[in-house]
Amino acid sequence: MSIGFFIIGGIIFSVYIFFTIYNIYYSGKKQKEENYPNLDESVKNKNGLL
């Protein structure tokens, strides 16, 4: 096996890890928006910011 296989494999693995982390972050954000749509407002009201 040449070093090229390891370089290409590393690139593919890095892209896979990037999209996995992005998917976890995006899904968590989307779930928070859908389940708690007024969370930011209630937190601000509780803290006396509004």
ABEGO torsion letter per residue (X at the ends): XBAAAAAAAAAAAAAAAAAAAAAAAAAAAAAAAAABAAAAAAAAAAAGAX
